[in-house]
Amino acid sequence: MKWSARFDRSRQGAGALNPAKVQGMSTQLPTPTQQQALLLAARAAQLKAYAPYSRYQVGAAVLDDQGRIHAGCNMENAAYPEGLCAEAAALAAMVLAGGKRAHAVLVVGQGGKNNSEWTTPCGGCRQKLREFGAPGMSVVCANDLHIGPSYTLAQLLPESFGPDHLNTLNDAL
């Protein structure tokens, strides 16, 4: 779905989604009903996060190509690199349920308070989201009180490498 409504600029960060800046790209934003469902699922997941070391609980919810919502939470591990991000957990839940494409993701963290930066997916999760989502996919930030800025995946991961690159290569062989 293409987004044509205006955003409330007072709630957004400087790099937030501006459809005029994303020319030629189909920008997909969830409907208000879908966004509310994503928000509730991500907030519920955040409450289940296992973050005994950082105490930074994150929840994420992914809207798949069939309109279903899949949630995930971060899970830390004493061997730090072995933890799992909320976005990766939500994508795994989507794949387990048979989902093939992500159309939107909403991430709930502790950012956006007291002039802090909003919580966005880490670099690794941005690449994981690119595996299942188009560059115009909506990435919405939130905390326990507010919905924050939205970005396209292309804004968070410009000039990304994705499955389409490999399909083009395989077609040429």
Accessible surface in RSA format (square Angstrom, percent):
REM  Atomic radii and reference values for relative SASA: ProtOr
REM  Chains: A
REM  Algorithm: Lee & Richards
REM  Probe-radius: 1.40
REM  Slices: 20
REM RES _ NUM      All-atoms   Total-Side   Main-Chain    Non-polar    All polar
REM                ABS   REL    ABS   REL    ABS   REL    ABS   REL    ABS   REL
RES MET A   1   112.97  58.5  68.93  45.6  44.04 104.8  71.73  61.0  41.24  54.6
RES LYS A   2   160.96  78.5 135.04  82.9  25.92  61.7  86.10  77.5  74.86  79.7
RES TRP A   3    41.65  16.7  26.32  12.7  15.33  36.0  19.12  10.2  22.53  36.6
RES SER A   4   111.96  94.6  79.04 105.5  32.93  75.9  49.42 105.2  62.55  87.6
RES ALA A   5    63.35  58.2  49.77  76.8  13.58  30.9  59.96  84.4   3.39   9.0
RES ARG A   6   229.33  96.3 198.17 101.0  31.16  74.2  75.07 102.6 154.26  93.5
RES PHE A   7    47.41  23.7  29.91  18.5  17.50  45.5  33.39  20.2  14.02  40.1
RES ASP A   8    73.00  51.1  59.65  59.4  13.36  31.6  30.99  72.9  42.01  41.9
RES ARG A   9   131.55  55.2 116.65  59.5  14.91  35.5  70.74  96.7  60.81  36.9
RES SER A  10   102.79  86.9  57.72  77.0  45.08 103.8  57.35 122.1  45.44  63.7
RES ARG A  11   117.87  49.5 104.38  53.2  13.49  32.1  46.30  63.3  71.57  43.4
RES GLN A  12    26.57  14.9   2.76   2.0  23.81  56.7   3.51   7.5  23.06  17.5
RES GLY A  13    23.34  28.8   0.00   N/A  23.34  28.8  22.86  62.7   0.48   1.1
RES ALA A  14   105.99  97.5  69.42 107.1  36.58  83.2  79.99 112.6  26.00  68.9
RES GLY A  15    43.91  54.2   0.00   N/A  43.91  54.2  35.53  97.5   8.38  18.8
RES ALA A  16     4.24   3.9   0.00   0.0   4.24   9.6   0.00   0.0   4.24  11.2
RES LEU A  17     1.42   0.8   0.00   0.0   1.42   3.6   0.00   0.0   1.42   3.8
RES ASN A  18    45.39  31.3  43.97  42.5   1.42   3.4   5.39  13.0  40.00  38.7
RES PRO A  19    50.71  37.0  40.91  37.3   9.80  35.6  41.44  34.2   9.27  57.6
RES ALA A  20    70.40  64.7  53.42  82.4  16.98  38.6  65.05  91.6   5.35  14.2
RES LYS A  21   156.02  76.1 121.24  74.4  34.78  82.8  77.50  69.8  78.53  83.6
RES VAL A  22    13.35   8.8   5.05   4.6   8.30  20.0   9.18   8.0   4.17  11.3
RES GLN A  23   155.07  86.7 125.93  92.0  29.14  69.4  45.25  96.3 109.82  83.3
RES GLY A  24    93.87 115.8   0.00   N/A  93.87 115.8  46.64 128.0  47.23 105.8
RES MET A  25    62.84  32.5  44.38  29.4  18.46  43.9  49.40  42.0  13.44  17.8
RES SER A  26    52.28  44.2  40.11  53.5  12.16  28.0  32.64  69.5  19.64  27.5
RES THR A  27     9.35   6.7   7.28   7.4   2.07   4.9   4.74   6.4   4.61   7.0
RES GLN A  28    33.02  18.5  32.87  24.0   0.14   0.3   5.15  11.0  27.87  21.1
RES LEU A  29    12.28   6.8   9.75   7.0   2.53   6.4  10.92   7.7   1.36   3.7
RES PRO A  30    12.58   9.2   0.11   0.1  12.47  45.3   1.08   0.9  11.50  71.4
RES THR A  31    51.57  36.7  48.03  48.7   3.53   8.4  48.47  65.1   3.10   4.7
RES PRO A  32   119.34  87.0 106.63  97.2  12.71  46.2 113.94  94.1   5.40  33.6
RES THR A  33   111.37  79.2 105.04 106.5   6.33  15.1  73.56  98.8  37.81  57.2
RES GLN A  34    45.74  25.6  44.02  32.2   1.72   4.1  17.94  38.2  27.80  21.1
RES GLN A  35    38.45  21.5  38.45  28.1   0.00   0.0   2.46   5.2  35.99  27.3
RES GLN A  36    86.82  48.5  85.96  62.8   0.86   2.0  38.36  81.7  48.46  36.8
RES ALA A  37    39.88  36.7  32.40  50.0   7.48  17.0  36.62  51.6   3.26   8.6
RES LEU A  38     0.07   0.0   0.07   0.0   0.00   0.0   0.07   0.0   0.00   0.0
RES LEU A  39     8.04   4.5   8.04   5.8   0.00   0.0   8.04   5.6   0.00   0.0
RES LEU A  40   105.06  58.5 100.13  71.6   4.92  12.4 100.49  70.6   4.57  12.3
RES ALA A  41    26.00  23.9  16.31  25.2   9.69  22.0  24.63  34.7   1.37   3.6
RES ALA A  42     0.00   0.0   0.00   0.0   0.00   0.0   0.00   0.0   0.00   0.0
RES ARG A  43    57.28  24.0  56.62  28.9   0.66   1.6  26.27  35.9  31.01  18.8
RES ALA A  44    56.69  52.1  50.66  78.2   6.03  13.7  54.25  76.4   2.45   6.5
RES ALA A  45    11.82  10.9   4.84   7.5   6.98  15.9  11.23  15.8   0.59   1.6
RES GLN A  46    19.34  10.8  19.34  14.1   0.00   0.0   3.41   7.3  15.92  12.1
RES LEU A  47   141.34  78.7 118.29  84.6  23.05  57.9 118.94  83.5  22.40  60.3
RES LYS A  48   164.54  80.3 142.39  87.4  22.15  52.7  91.15  82.0  73.39  78.2
RES ALA A  49    11.02  10.1   0.00   0.0  11.02  25.1   0.00   0.0  11.02  29.2
RES TYR A  50   119.21  55.7 116.31  66.2   2.90   7.5  86.06  64.7  33.16  40.9
RES ALA A  51    10.22   9.4   0.56   0.9   9.67  22.0   1.75   2.5   8.47  22.4
RES PRO A  52    45.40  33.1  30.61  27.9  14.79  53.8  35.27  29.1  10.13  63.0
RES TYR A  53   101.52  47.4  69.65  39.6  31.88  82.9  51.95  39.0  49.57  61.1
RES SER A  54    65.44  55.3  34.30  45.8  31.14  71.7  43.53  92.7  21.91  30.7
RES ARG A  55   169.25  71.1 156.69  79.9  12.55  29.9  68.71  93.9 100.53  60.9
RES TYR A  56    83.48  39.0  82.44  46.9   1.04   2.7  71.30  53.6  12.18  15.0
RES GLN A  57    61.29  34.3  61.29  44.8   0.00   0.0   7.25  15.4  54.05  41.0
RES VAL A  58    15.37  10.1  15.37  13.9   0.00   0.0  15.37  13.4   0.00   0.0
RES GLY A  59     0.00   0.0   0.00   N/A   0.00   0.0   0.00   0.0   0.00   0.0
RES ALA A  60     0.00   0.0   0.00   0.0   0.00   0.0   0.00   0.0   0.00   0.0
RES ALA A  61     0.00   0.0   0.00   0.0   0.00   0.0   0.00   0.0   0.00   0.0
RES VAL A  62     0.00   0.0   0.00   0.0   0.00   0.0   0.00   0.0   0.00   0.0
RES LEU A  63     7.79   4.3   7.79   5.6   0.00   0.0   7.79   5.5   0.00   0.0
RES ASP A  64     2.33   1.6   0.00   0.0   2.33   5.5   0.00   0.0   2.33   2.3
RES ASP A  65    60.36  42.3  30.21  30.1  30.15  71.3  12.05  28.4  48.31  48.2
RES GLN A  66   114.34  63.9  79.76  58.3  34.57  82.3  37.77  80.4  76.56  58.1
RES GLY A  67    45.39  56.0   0.00   N/A  45.39  56.0  20.01  54.9  25.38  56.8
RES ARG A  68    82.72  34.7  77.13  39.3   5.59  13.3  58.17  79.5  24.56  14.9
RES ILE A  69    54.67  31.1  25.42  18.9  29.25  70.5  25.42  18.3  29.25  79.4
RES HIS A  70    17.57   9.6  13.54   9.4   4.03  10.3   8.78   9.0   8.80  10.2
RES ALA A  71    42.73  39.3  22.20  34.3  20.53  46.7  22.32  31.4  20.41  54.1
RES GLY A  72     8.49  10.5   0.00   N/A   8.49  10.5   8.49  23.3   0.00   0.0
RES CYS A  73    31.59  23.9  28.17  31.4   3.42   8.0   0.01   0.0  31.58  34.1
RES ASN A  74    16.15  11.1  16.15  15.6   0.01   0.0   7.95  19.1   8.21   7.9
RES MET A  75    92.04  47.7  91.42  60.5   0.61   1.5  51.17  43.5  40.87  54.1
RES GLU A  76    30.70  17.6  25.49  19.3   5.21  12.4  19.69  38.1  11.01   9.0
RES ASN A  77    60.00  41.4  55.79  53.9   4.21  10.1   3.61   8.7  56.39  54.5
RES ALA A  78    74.94  68.9  51.80  79.9  23.14  52.6  53.48  75.3  21.46  56.9
RES ALA A  79    55.05  50.6  44.05  68.0  11.00  25.0  53.78  75.7   1.27   3.4
RES TYR A  80   155.56  72.6 138.45  78.8  17.11  44.5 105.32  79.1  50.24  61.9
RES PRO A  81   121.74  88.7  84.31  76.9  37.43 136.1  97.67  80.6  24.08 149.6
RES GLU A  82   116.98  67.2 100.23  75.8  16.75  39.9  29.65  57.3  87.33  71.3
RES GLY A  83    31.08  38.3   0.00   N/A  31.08  38.3  11.06  30.3  20.02  44.8
RES LEU A  84    74.78  41.6  67.90  48.6   6.88  17.3  70.80  49.7   3.98  10.7
RES CYS A  85    49.76  37.6  46.09  51.4   3.67   8.6   4.61  11.7  45.15  48.7
RES ALA A  86     0.55   0.5   0.00   0.0   0.55   1.2   0.00   0.0   0.55   1.4
RES GLU A  87     7.29   4.2   7.29   5.5   0.00   0.0   0.07   0.1   7.23   5.9
RES ALA A  88    11.39  10.5   6.24   9.6   5.15  11.7   6.99   9.8   4.40  11.6
RES ALA A  89    19.02  17.5  13.23  20.4   5.78  13.2  14.93  21.0   4.08  10.8
RES ALA A  90     0.00   0.0   0.00   0.0   0.00   0.0   0.00   0.0   0.00   0.0
RES LEU A  91     6.53   3.6   6.43   4.6   0.10   0.3   6.53   4.6   0.00   0.0
RES ALA A  92    59.17  54.4  47.99  74.1  11.17  25.4  54.88  77.3   4.28  11.3
RES ALA A  93    34.36  31.6  27.11  41.8   7.25  16.5  31.06  43.7   3.30   8.7
RES MET A  94     0.00   0.0   0.00   0.0   0.00   0.0   0.00   0.0   0.00   0.0
RES VAL A  95    74.78  49.2  65.56  59.4   9.22  22.2  65.56  57.0   9.22  25.0
RES LEU A  96   161.97  90.2 133.51  95.5  28.46  71.6 139.38  97.9  22.59  60.8
RES ALA A  97    48.64  44.7  22.70  35.0  25.93  59.0  35.67  50.2  12.96  34.3
RES GLY A  98    35.15  43.3   0.00   N/A  35.15  43.3  29.02  79.6   6.13  13.7
RES GLY A  99     3.17   3.9   0.00   N/A   3.17   3.9   0.00   0.0   3.17   7.1
RES LYS A 100   144.58  70.5 136.31  83.6   8.26  19.7  88.22  79.4  56.35  60.0
RES ARG A 101    89.78  37.7  89.78  45.8   0.00   0.0  40.95  56.0  48.83  29.6
RES ALA A 102     1.77   1.6   0.00   0.0   1.77   4.0   0.00   0.0   1.77   4.7
RES HIS A 103    60.78  33.2  60.11  41.8   0.66   1.7  47.83  49.3  12.95  15.1
RES ALA A 104     0.71   0.7   0.71   1.1   0.00   0.0   0.71   1.0   0.00   0.0
RES VAL A 105     0.04   0.0   0.00   0.0   0.04   0.1   0.00   0.0   0.04   0.1
RES LEU A 106     0.00   0.0   0.00   0.0   0.00   0.0   0.00   0.0   0.00   0.0
RES VAL A 107     0.00   0.0   0.00   0.0   0.00   0.0   0.00   0.0   0.00   0.0
RES VAL A 108     0.00   0.0   0.00   0.0   0.00   0.0   0.00   0.0   0.00   0.0
RES GLY A 109     1.23   1.5   0.00   N/A   1.23   1.5   0.00   0.0   1.23   2.8
RES GLN A 110    69.79  39.0  60.96  44.6   8.82  21.0  26.24  55.9  43.55  33.0
RES GLY A 111     3.49   4.3   0.00   N/A   3.49   4.3   3.49   9.6   0.00   0.0
RES GLY A 112    23.25  28.7   0.00   N/A  23.25  28.7   1.77   4.8  21.48  48.1
RES LYS A 113    68.44  33.4  62.43  38.3   6.01  14.3  39.86  35.9  28.58  30.4
RES ASN A 114   149.45 103.1 112.19 108.4  37.27  89.7  37.76  90.9 111.69 108.0
RES ASN A 115   159.76 110.2 118.21 114.2  41.55 100.1  37.70  90.7 122.06 118.0
RES SER A 116    54.04  45.7  36.98  49.4  17.06  39.3  44.31  94.4   9.73  13.6
RES GLU A 117   154.67  88.8 142.07 107.5  12.59  30.0  63.02 121.9  91.65  74.8
RES TRP A 118    52.77  21.2  40.16  19.4  12.61  29.6  25.67  13.7  27.10  44.0
RES THR A 119    17.36  12.3  11.36  11.5   6.00  14.3  17.12  23.0   0.24   0.4
RES THR A 120    39.69  28.2  24.61  24.9  15.09  36.0  10.31  13.8  29.39  44.4
RES PRO A 121     1.23   0.9   0.00   0.0   1.23   4.5   0.29   0.2   0.93   5.8
RES CYS A 122    64.71  48.9  50.41  56.2  14.30  33.6  47.98 121.5  16.73  18.0
RES GLY A 123    49.66  61.2   0.00   N/A  49.66  61.2  33.74  92.6  15.92  35.7
RES GLY A 124    37.59  46.4   0.00   N/A  37.59  46.4  27.96  76.7   9.63  21.6
RES CYS A 125     1.57   1.2   1.53   1.7   0.04   0.1   0.01   0.0   1.56   1.7
RES ARG A 126    50.13  21.0  50.13  25.6   0.00   0.0   3.69   5.0  46.44  28.1
RES GLN A 127    71.53  40.0  70.69  51.7   0.84   2.0  46.31  98.6  25.22  19.1
RES LYS A 128    97.43  47.5  93.62  57.4   3.81   9.1  63.50  57.2  33.92  36.1
RES LEU A 129     0.00   0.0   0.00   0.0   0.00   0.0   0.00   0.0   0.00   0.0
RES ARG A 130    14.34   6.0  14.34   7.3   0.00   0.0   0.64   0.9  13.70   8.3
RES GLU A 131    87.15  50.0  81.31  61.5   5.84  13.9  22.13  42.8  65.03  53.1
RES PHE A 132    50.68  25.4  50.60  31.3   0.08   0.2  50.68  30.7   0.00   0.0
RES GLY A 133     0.00   0.0   0.00   N/A   0.00   0.0   0.00   0.0   0.00   0.0
RES ALA A 134    32.70  30.1  30.69  47.4   2.01   4.6  31.89  44.9   0.81   2.1
RES PRO A 135    48.83  35.6  48.40  44.1   0.43   1.6  48.83  40.3   0.00   0.0
RES GLY A 136     1.14   1.4   0.00   N/A   1.14   1.4   0.04   0.1   1.10   2.5
RES MET A 137     0.00   0.0   0.00   0.0   0.00   0.0   0.00   0.0   0.00   0.0
RES SER A 138     0.00   0.0   0.00   0.0   0.00   0.0   0.00   0.0   0.00   0.0
RES VAL A 139     0.00   0.0   0.00   0.0   0.00   0.0   0.00   0.0   0.00   0.0
RES VAL A 140     0.22   0.1   0.22   0.2   0.00   0.0   0.22   0.2   0.00   0.0
RES CYS A 141     0.00   0.0   0.00   0.0   0.00   0.0   0.00   0.0   0.00   0.0
RES ALA A 142     0.32   0.3   0.00   0.0   0.32   0.7   0.00   0.0   0.32   0.8
RES ASN A 143     0.29   0.2   0.29   0.3   0.00   0.0   0.00   0.0   0.29   0.3
RES ASP A 144    75.70  53.0  60.28  60.0  15.43  36.5  27.98  65.9  47.72  47.6
RES LEU A 145   120.12  66.9  95.00  68.0  25.12  63.1  97.65  68.6  22.47  60.5
RES HIS A 146   111.25  60.8 106.91  74.3   4.34  11.1  70.33  72.5  40.92  47.6
RES ILE A 147    29.06  16.5  23.99  17.9   5.07  12.2  23.99  17.3   5.07  13.8
RES GLY A 148     3.92   4.8   0.00   N/A   3.92   4.8   0.00   0.0   3.92   8.8
RES PRO A 149     0.00   0.0   0.00   0.0   0.00   0.0   0.00   0.0   0.00   0.0
RES SER A 150     3.01   2.5   3.01   4.0   0.00   0.0   0.00   0.0   3.01   4.2
RES TYR A 151    27.98  13.1  27.98  15.9   0.00   0.0  10.03   7.5  17.96  22.1
RES THR A 152     0.12   0.1   0.12   0.1   0.00   0.0   0.00   0.0   0.12   0.2
RES LEU A 153     0.96   0.5   0.96   0.7   0.00   0.0   0.96   0.7   0.00   0.0
RES ALA A 154    23.18  21.3  17.32  26.7   5.86  13.3  19.87  28.0   3.31   8.8
RES GLN A 155    63.81  35.7  33.83  24.7  29.98  71.4  30.13  64.1  33.68  25.5
RES LEU A 156    21.53  12.0  13.26   9.5   8.26  20.8  14.53  10.2   7.00  18.8
RES LEU A 157    35.21  19.6  33.83  24.2   1.39   3.5  33.87  23.8   1.34   3.6
RES PRO A 158    90.00  65.6  76.30  69.5  13.70  49.8  77.81  64.2  12.19  75.7
RES GLU A 159   178.72 102.6 136.43 103.2  42.28 100.7  64.65 125.0 114.07  93.1
RES SER A 160    23.18  19.6   6.32   8.4  16.86  38.8   5.19  11.1  17.99  25.2
RES PHE A 161   113.87  57.0 110.47  68.4   3.41   8.9 111.29  67.5   2.59   7.4
RES GLY A 162     2.95   3.6   0.00   N/A   2.95   3.6   2.95   8.1   0.00   0.0
RES PRO A 163    33.29  24.3  29.83  27.2   3.46  12.6  32.58  26.9   0.71   4.4
RES ASP A 164    73.46  51.5  69.38  69.1   4.09   9.7  41.28  97.2  32.18  32.1
RES HIS A 165    80.99  44.3  69.71  48.5  11.28  28.9  46.21  47.6  34.78  40.5
RES LEU A 166    89.55  49.9  89.53  64.0   0.02   0.1  89.54  62.9   0.01   0.0
RES ASN A 167    87.46  60.3  86.33  83.4   1.13   2.7  20.83  50.1  66.63  64.4
RES THR A 168    94.74  67.4  90.78  92.0   3.96   9.4  68.08  91.4  26.67  40.3
RES LEU A 169   100.44  55.9  96.49  69.0   3.95   9.9 100.12  70.3   0.32   0.9
RES ASN A 170    92.74  64.0  78.57  75.9  14.17  34.1  23.03  55.4  69.72  67.4
RES ASP A 171   123.48  86.5  90.45  90.0  33.03  78.1  32.91  77.5  90.57  90.3
RES ALA A 172    86.44  79.5  44.98  69.4  41.45  94.3  56.10  79.0  30.34  80.4
RES LEU A 173   166.07  92.5 105.62  75.6  60.45 152.0 128.65  90.3  37.42 100.7
END  Absolute sums over single chains surface
CHAIN  1 A     9394.1       7389.0       2005.1       5474.5       3919.6
END  Absolute sums over all chains
TOTAL          9394.1       7389.0       2005.1       5474.5       3919.6
